[in-house]
Amino acid sequence: MGKREEAAWIARQVEFVETAIEPDFQNRFAAAMALPHSTDKFPHIQHLLDAIPKR
């Protein structure tokens, strides 16, 4: 299969998803962004946080 045929085949496999109608899209999108500490509280470093002086 040539690259043009491959590109045409891939284009036919694409499925459009209207994210605006998905009620939990924003939550799922944010959860999938791999931001550190966004879901895991990392309790093994709590002692470091506790050592920070309070204002």
Beta strands, then each sheet from edge to edge (+ up, - down):
end
